[in-house]
Amino acid sequence: MTLEEKLQNLPDAPGVYIMKDAKGHVIYIGKALSLKNRARSYFQKGAKGEKTELMVRRIVDLETIVTHTELEALALEANLIKKHRPKYNIILRDDKNYPYLRFDTRSEYPRLEVVRRLKKDGALYYGPYVPAGGMWETLALIRRTFPIAPCKIEFKAERPGRPCIQFQIGRCVAPCSGEADKIQYHDMVNQVRLFLEGKNRDLLDMLKARMEEASANMEYERAAELRDRIAKIEGALEKQKIISSGFENQDVIGMAFEGGRADIQALFIRNGMLLGRKDFFLDDVRGMTEEEVLNDFLRQFYSKEMIVPEEVLLPLEILDREMFEGWLTEKRGGKVEVLVPQRGRKRELVQMASDNAAQSLREHLLSRRSKERILMRLQEELGLRNLPRRIEAFDISTIQGAESAASMVSFENNMPDKRNYKKFKIKTVEGQDDFASMAEVIRRRYTKAKEEGILPDLVLIDGGKGQLNAALDVLRELGIEGPDVIGLAKARSGEEGTEREFERVFLPGVDEPVILEPTSATTHLVARVRDEAHRFAITYHRKLREKRAVHSELDDIPGIGEARKKALLRHFGSVENIRQAAVEELAAAPGMTNKAAEEIAAFYKKKLVGQG
């Protein structure tokens, strides 16, 4: 069915639409209350913005997934964007779950642990802590102040253990010994809860009352212990960023735009304290309104596994705010309010987040200009046709021709683009031939890249004239002329003991290499790219060698998978015993069938005939 036919037959129902290009790659994913109206709107006349126009010209296919409600469509859209990472959706590079402190206060001896996965298991979760440094500082302070067990050892009353150094230095009451007082331990747990929940005044008042009582009873050692704990908590209070005395839980979102780029700041306020903040730099939002950018950001941001607070404060109104509020309410399991405050303390918080976003955006843009100056210098020094914003670098790794492998690393604006790293197992070259291996890899990479229409500005080859010429021959054969191509090789000069290393760049059609200034920023850039390609190639080569080292001839027998192989080796003891076993013996082994036994017998019979 053609795209036009699909557009004519779209359902008037909520769901998700998936746009694809000529290669079948997903380039955009969206959700709609009416798939029929929303998907067709992309192809109707009218102003759409530069980025949308470019996208529409690439769309050749469309898929839809119908959902019961628009709320379901919203959740599905977020998951599909995370899975496919389409070119024309805003993609947040930070795809890790945020760290939390988990505290299961129902256990016999509760302990704090760091987790990134949230479970509905009845435990208490505190966070998110972003960046994670604040969490480790908090955890270290708790362990210095409250002697609850820091380890993960399973405590067994019938088999008490020996207390470790943490007990000796007063940082654990040693429940592993079986002698810890449970009532006192749980009292300590309640103190930790008050601290984590920001109820420090209640905690301090309680501890001060206990200290005075201990002093009155002439329990001076106990009073001194409480005095030290109070001092540590008061010291921590001075560092804490108290936003409100109302113990609110809020996410505060701020935004800043400049020159087709944007920065979004998320502030995490829990129990009235600023736990942390997360900065998101969006490199290309040309043709998108602020509302569209914020919409796309929020869907991805909250698709993470995270605890949603009771309030989310935004800098401007978004489309379908009520539906978004319903999605967060469902995710949290309790009421969530999404607000766009116009005045008062909440408006001040949004402004603070936006001011932070503006500052971060300025820093990003300054950094970008500095990096671009380095690229311009590299272009000038080497006489390149293109400004090398995108560099792809190749390296071959082999030991006497065994398990030869290659890598390609990709750098975008001086930074590694690890999503586009590639590794190659050399298939057509026997023995050690770096030139032929390089030719194979270049052919495989750029045959595909030419079809996709995505070529780099600069191709960097690890090696001298031989490797460079092998790559150039293949690119000429493929009719690719766009990218600049260089070879990069280290050299040494000077007498033994006073040798110094320098980098030589080999250019097409130039007899003598260009010697780079050792301390220049451009030298550091190309050397860094080459070294990253070398590291990636060696890592892959090592994995291939390790895989070969543990390879068994059983792996070559049809129907014998990893589990069956292990079971056979456990049963017979060795490959030699398996080779000599009769079909009946093989079939009687655990996890085996008559058919699998016959496959093994046939494999070894064929192998024996071949050797004869």
N, C-alpha and C positions, 0 to 999 in steps of 0.2 A: 504494500500500500504506500502510495506517495505521501510526502509531507502535506500537500494540499488536501488530499483525501482524508488524512488524519485530522487536519484542522476542521474540516467540514463535519466530522463525525464525533467531535469531542462531547463528553457528557456534561450536562448542566448540573454538576455536583461538586462538592468539596474534594480536594485531593492535592497531589503533588505532580508537577510536570517536570520532565527531565529532557533537556535540550542536548543534542549530539551533533558533532561535526562529521565530515566526510569519512574520517577514520573510525567512527564509532565511539570517539572519546566524549565523555560527559563534559560539557563546557558551562552549563548553568542548570541550577535546580531552584525551583520556586514552589510556593504553595498558593492555593486560591480557594475562595469560597465557591466560585464557579469556574471550573477548568475551561469550559467553553469560552467564556468571556475573557478570562485573563490571558490564556495562551494565544488567542487570536489577536489580542491587542498589540502584541509585539510586531505583527506583520501589517498593521494598518498604518495609513499615512499620518504624519504628525511628528512634532519634535520629540525625540527620545533621548538625546544626549549622545556624545561621541562614543562612549564605551558601549552603550546598548546598540548603536548602529553597527559598530564593528562586530559585535556578537551575532546580531541577526543575520549578517551577511555570511556567517560561517555555519548557521544552523541548516542541517539537511535532514534531520530526523528528530522525532519527538515521541517520548513515552509518557504515559500517565498512570498514576496509581490512585484509584478512588478510595476515599475514606468516608467514615460515617459522619464525621464532624470536621469543622475547620481546625478545632483544637487538636484532633488526631493528626491532621495534615501538618500542623506546625511542628509537632514532635517528630514526625517522620522526616520532614524537610531537614531539621537540624541533624538527625542521624545520618541521612544520605549525604549531606554536605561534608560531614566529618569523614565519611567513608570514601567518597569520590574526589574531594578537594577540587571542585570545578574551577576552571581558569577565570570565569567572570563572576564568581561569587567572592565576597570578602572572606579570606581565609585567615584565621588566627593561627600564627605559627606555634603558639604555646598550646600544645594538645595534651599536656600532662594533667592529671588530677592534682589538686592542691593538697598540701599536707595538713593533717589534723592530729590533735592529741585525743586518743581514746582512753576512757577511764571507766572500767566496768566495776562500779561500786557494789555490785551484788556478789562478787566473788569473795572467797574467804579472806584473802589478802589482796585487795585491789592494787593494781600497778598501772602506771601510765605507759602508753606505747604510741609510737608515731605510725600513722597509717595514711594511705592515699585512697583506700577503698572504704566506702561507707556502707554499713549493713544495718538493717532493722533488727538489731539483736538486743535491744534494751540497754546497751551501754551509753555512756555520755560521750559526746564528741565536742571538742572545742577547736574553733578555727573558722575559716582557713587562715593559716599563717603564711603570708606572702610579703616579702621573700622569706624563705625558710629560716634565715639566720635568726630572726626574732623568736621563732619557735624553739630553736636550740638554746638560745639564751634563757628563755623562760623555763625550759626543762632543766637546764643546769642549775638555775636559781632554786627551783623547787627541790632538786635533789640535794643541794647544799643546805637548804632550810628545813625541809621536812623529811625525816629519815624513813620514808617508805621504800620498799624493795625496788631497786633499779633493774634487776635481772629478769630473765625469762625462764628461770628454772621452775619446773613443776614441783610444788611443795607436797611432800607426802609425810603425814604424821607418823606412819608406821616405820618410815625409814628416814629419820632426821639426818640432815647434812651437817657439814662443818662450816661455820661462818667464814666469809671471805674478808678481804681487806676493807671492804666498805663498812662492815660492822666495826672493825678495829678503829677506823677513823671517825666513827660516829655518824655515818650517813645511811645506815640501815639498821633496823632492830632485829634483823636475822630471823624472819619467820621460817627459813629453811632449817633452823636448829630445832624447831618444835617447841621453843621456850618463849616465843613472843606473846605478849598479852594482846588478845584479839580486841578487847574493848579499847585499849589505848591506841592500837593500830587504826581502828575505825574512827577514833576521835581525830587522829592525824589525817585520815582520808577526808573527813568533813572540813578540816582546815584548808586542805589543798583545794577542795571544791570552792570554798569561799574566795580563795585567792584567784582561781581561774575565772570565776564569775564576776570579778571586779568588786566584790563586797569586802574590800580591804578594811574599811572603817569598822565594820562589824567584827572582822577578824582581829584587828588590833585592840579594840575595846575588850574583847574576850581574853586575849593573851595578856594584856596589861592587868586585868583583874586577877588572873591566875598567878601572875608574877608577884603582885602585892600580897596575895594570900600565901604563896610559898615563902615569901620573905617574912611574913608575920609568924609563920609556923617554924621559922628558922631552918627551912629547907633551902639553904643558900645555893647549893649546886643546881637544884631544879630552877630556882629563880634566875640564876645566871644563864642557864640554857634558854629560858624564855626571853630574857633580855636580849640575847644574841639573835634570836629568831625575829623579835620585834624590829631590831636594827636592820636586819636584812630586808624585811618587808618594807620598811620605811624608805630604805635606799632604792628598792625597786619602784616604789610609788613615785619617786622623783623623776624616774626615767619614763614612766608610763605616760602615754598621750591620752589624757582624759578629755573626751569630746563632750560628754554630757553626764550629768548625775542621775539621769533617768533610766539608766541601764537599757537603752534602746539597742536593738539589733537592726542594722541598716547596711545596705550596699548603696554607695553614692557614686554616680556616674558623671564624669565631666568630659567635655570635648573641646578640640581646637582644630581649625582648618587653615591651610595655607598652600597655595600653589599646587593644587591637585593631590595633596597629601593630608593626612589627618592623624591625630593622636587622641586616644581615649584612655582616661584614667578611671580605675575602679578602686574606691576606698572601702575597706572592710571594717565596719564598726560593730563590735560585739560587746554587749553589756556596757555600752557607753564608752568603750575604749577603742582606739584605732589600732587594730591588730596588724594592719599592713595595707599595702596598695599594690596594684598591678598596672603596668604601663603597656599599651598596645599601639604600635606605630603601624599605620596603614599606608603603604607606599604609593598606591595609585587608586584614587577615588574620583578621577576626572569624570565629569558627566553625571555624577550622583549627587543628589541633594543630601543635606545633613540628616534629614529624616530617614532617607533610605539607608544611609551608612549606619545610623544608630539602630534601625530595625534589624539589619543583617548582623550587626555586632551582637545585639542582645540574644538573638536566637542561638548563635553559636556559643556565646559565653555561658549561657545557662543550660546548654545541652551537656555540659560537664557533669560528672558525679560530684555534687556539692550540696551543702546545706544552705537552703535559701532562707534569708531573714524575713522578718515580718514586713519590712518596708524596703522598697527600691526607689531611690530618688533619681530622677532624670533631668537633664538640662532643657529638654524640649519635648513636645508632644510627639507620640508615635502613632502609626497606623494600628488599628485594632488593639488599642490599649486594654480594653476589657477582656479580649480573648487572651492576650499575653498574661494578664493578671490571673486568669483562670488556669492557664498552663502552669504558672509558678505555684499557685495554690495547690494544684494537684501534685506537683513535684514535692512541695514541702510537707503536704499532709495537714495543712492548716492555712488560715487566711493570710494572704499576702496583698499588700496595697502597693500599687505602682503610682507614684505621685510626681507631678511637675510643679514644685513649690515656687511661688511667686514672691514671697517675702518671708521674713523671720529667720530663725536659726537654720531651718532646713535649706532655705535658699542660700544662706551663707556657706553651708557645707557643699552644695552643688557648685557654687562659685569657686570655693577652694579647690575642688577636684578639677574644674575647668582651668584654673590658673596653673595647677600642676601640669595639666595636659599641654598648655601653651608653652610652658618652660621646656618640657620634654621635646616638644615638636621643634622648638628653636635649636636645641642641642642636636637632635637628629639631622636637621637640615645643615647645620654647621659641619657635622661629621661627614655628611654626604658630599658637601662641597670640597672638604679637605681630601676625601677619597678620590673625587673626580679630578682634582689637581694632580694627584699621583698618576692616575690613568693617562692624563694629558701629557705628563712628562714622559711616561713610558712610550706613548705613541710617537712623541717627538724624537726621543733618543734612538728608537729602532726604525723610524720611518714607516710606521704602520699606516695602512689606509683607513682602518677603523679605530674608533675610540674603544679600547678593549673592556667594555662594561661586563660582557659575558665571556669567560675563559673556560675552555675545556682542555684538560691536561691528561696525557696518557703515559703509562709506564708498564714495562714488561718485567715479570718476575719469574725466574726459573733457576734450577740447579741442575746442571748437566743435561738440560732438555727434559727433565722429569716434571710432570704435572705443570707445564708452563701455563701461566695465568697473566692476565692484564687487568689494569684498572683505568677508569676514567673518572676524574673528579671535576666538579663544576663549581666555578666561583662567579658570583653575581655582585658587582660593585664592591670588589675586594673581600667579600665574605663567602665562606663555604655554603653552597646550596646542596645540602646532603640528600635532599629528596631526589636529586637528579644524578647522584653518583651511580656508576654502573661497573659491573665486574664481568670479565670474559674468561672462559676456559678456552685455551687455544685448541682448535679442532683440526686444522689442515696442515700443520707444520710438524714434521718429525725431527727430533733432536733439538739442539740449541741453535736457533737462527733468529736473532732478535729482529733483523730487518724484515724477514718474511712474516714473523709474528706480528710486528707493528702494522704491516700492510693488511693482514687479515682483520685485525681489530678496527683499523680505520675504515675498511670496506664495510664491515658489519655495522659500525656505528652510523656512518654517514649515508649509507643506502637507506636506512630507516629515517634518519633525520631529514634527508632530502624529501622523502615522501610526506613527512609531517610538515615540512616547510619551516622548521625551527632550526636555525644554524647559529653557532656562536660567532662572536666578533674575532676571537683569537683561538687558534689551536696550538697548544704547547706540547711539544714532544720531548720526553726525557731521553736525551741522547745527542749524538753529533750528526755529521753530514749524512751518514748511512741511514739512520732512522728517519731523519728529516726527508731525504729523497724518496724513501719507501712510502712515506705518507703522502708526499706531493704527487707521486705517480698515481696513486689510487684516487686522490681527489680529482686529478685531471681526467682520469678514466671515467669518473662519475659525473663529470661536467660541473663540478662545484668550484666556483671562483670567488665566492663572497668573503669567507674568513681569511684573515692573515694566518700564516703558519710559521712557527719558529721552532728551532731545537735549542735545548738548554743543557749544558754539561759543565760539571765542575772541573777545575784544573788546579795544579799546584805550581808554584815557582819558588826559587830560592834554594839555598843549600840545606842539606839535611840538618834538622834541628831548628832551623830558622824559616822553614817553609811557610808560605801563606796560601790560603785557598782563595780562588776567585771564580766568578761565573762567566762562561763564554756563551754568547747567543749566536746561533747559526741561522742565517737568513737565506731565503731562496735566491739562487743566482749570484750570491756574493761569496767570493773565495775565502776571505779572511773573516773570522768571527768577530763580533763586537764584544769588547771586554767591558763589563759593567763595573761601576764604582762600588767597591765592597760595602760601604756604609750608607749608600743611598736608599731612599724609601722604595724606589722602583726595583732595585735589586732584591730587597727584602720581600717584596710582593711576589715576583716571579719565582724566587727560591722557595717561598712558603707554599705556593701552588704546586710546584714540582715535588717538594718533600711530602705534601699531603697525598699526591698521586702515588708516590713511592710507598708510603705507609700503608695505604689502602690495598695496593697490589701485594705487598708482602703478607698482610693479614689474610687475604684471600688465598694466596699460595700456601700459607701455613695450614689453613683449614683443609685444602685439597690433599696435602701430604698426610695430615692426621687421618683424614677419611680413608685414604689408600692404606695406611698402616693398619687400620682395624678392619679392612675389607676381608671378607671370607668368601671362599668359592660357593658357599651356600647362598650368598646373595644373588648369584647368577642363576639359581634354579627357579623356574616359574612356580608360583604358589607357595613359596617359602618366604614369609615376611619376617620382620624383626622378632616378633613374639614367638613364632614357631621355631625360628633359628635358635633362640635362647633356650627354649624347652628341649630341643634335640641335643644341644650341647650339654645341658644339665643331665639329661638321661643317659647319653652314650659316653660323655666324658671328653671326646675329641672328634675332630673332623674325620680322622683316619678310621675310627670305629664306626662312624656313620657310613663312610664309603664302603666298608666291608659288610655291613648289616644286610640281612635278607629283607625282601619286601614285607614279609609277615612281621618281622621284628620292628621295622620302621613304622608300620601301620599301628602297632600296639603301643607305640610311644605316646606320652601325653600330648593332646592337642592335634594329633595326626589323623589323617583319613587315608583310605585305600588309594584314592586318586593322588594325593600328595606323596605317598610312599612310592607309587609307581613313577611319578615325575622324578624323584630323587634317583631311583634305580636306573631309569632311562638316561638321565644326565650323566651318571658315572659310566654307564655302558658306552655311551657315545664318546665320552672323553677318553676311555680306554682304547676304543677303536682308532681314534685320532692319533693317539700316541704310538699305536702299533704301526 
